[in-house]
Amino acid sequence: MDINIDDILADLDRDTTAVGSTPAPAGDDTTRLDDSAATVAADYSTLVTHWCNERVAPELLPYPHTLMARVLARLAAQIEHLETLSTGVLEQTLDRSAKLPLLCMEAELERLKFVVRSLLRCRLGKIDRFGLYLRQLDARSPGALQTLLSAQERVYYERHSAILLKLFNNAILRHMPAEMQAVDDTEGSVSMIDEPEWARFVFLYVREPAPDAPDPLLAVDDHGQPCYSVNIPELGEVVDLAVGGIYIMRYNVIKDLLMDGKVVLI
Amino acid sequence: MYGDVANKLVLEAKRTDHLANGSATLQLPMFQDEMVRVILKEVSQLQRNAEYLKLQEDSGKLSKCQYFVTMLCMERNKRCLLAYQKTRSEILDAIAWENNGLDTMDLLSNKGHDSGNLSPYEQEYLREYSQLISDLTAGELMDIDLAGSLTPPSDVFIDVRVLKDAGEIQTEYGVFNLIKDSQFFVRQADVERLIQQGYLQKL
């Protein structure tokens, strides 16, 4: 097969950018990660970053609303595009050279679908685990769930907690004495609300800030390297995280940096 | 002794967990209705004890301690019961996901382990949860195939062997007649569901 791989890649580029020209829906950005220009490649790498962060972080991270809207819209458009292409190809000769780019695009599409699927399933798993904690969060600061969860996730969360509670009530709780029927009792010897493990150790990579937007938090360490300073409360120690470095830290120490997109979890 | 039965129930929950994680196919042992009932009875007995102890006005340290231990026992029993039910509900969740929210009741009975292993409330839960999943996957997220495989895709096309007759399937590359023991080279996305349902085996 003597096909130049560059041609195929160029082909793919053209196709994906053509789809990428769909106007991105405007909306409020929830995380700093969303700020980057909405090019296709940048969106993909941001998506992968979100995916890694979500898989490693012990808590549920805010849902990247605008990013996901863009990705899903492009995905749908690309599927449609592929369908028209493939029917066109089939009607012509079944020539291998015409099918290969198509195959590449399908493989790419499957990969993207996998990343999105894995991200969403991971989030659903966390929603199940921290159902009661989320309820508590919602009661404490109403509206917090609006940014934390997507619309579908909210529906899922509401319905799943409802049927789970029904199961518990029917099977066990209604046979209990009245004062012991709560599922979110924090007064007893063990709190019934499962909180994320804030102090879990995570691996992190310190990102370089964008060159045109210098970061006020950035300090310079003893070796003249740019770095972020974090305070570890239980040791009473201040640690410098050099830009470009890889560290292991407790999650609660670097949580703020993660939310600002200054570090990524790996 | 108070708490003994609850201990047994916790061991049962542990066994359930091992059984589900150890084998390739998800399975759920019998719901321990009897044990749950005994524990609930124990709780109401403890409750009566606690009320009696509370009424003892002239109580010294001894009966206060007795009261406290009684409360602890009740709380522990409740915790064990909920843990048992939670373990089972998590396995039910996994079963529902694996079947893509299809009517899991039929599948359960087809696979041999009949739904008699589930308590009536669990059956209801499974039905409702399956409904939730199929609603979720059919909505805006249809393209993603949310219940699909969670291992990263490697090839678009794969070799599959047919384990059970499944009739004809229509794909954009033509029609396949799935007869037992035959082999096909097909697009993975087209047959994902059949692999999950055990009709096909990936080679």
Interface residues (C-beta under 8 A of the other chain):
Chain A: L72 L75 A76 I79 E83 S86 T87 L90 L103 E106 A107 E110 R111 K113 F114 V116 R117 S118 L120 R121 D128 Q152 V155 Y156 R159 H160 I163 L164 K166 L167 F168 N170 A171 I172 H175 M176 P177 M180 V183 G188 S189 V190
Chain B: V36 L40 V43 S44 Q47 L72 M74 E75 K78 R79 L81 L82 Q85 S89 E90 D93 S119 Y121 E122 E124 Y125 E128 Y129 L132 L136 G139 E140 L141 D143 I144 D145 L146 G148 S149 L150 P152 P153 D155 V156 F157 E172 R187 Q188 A189
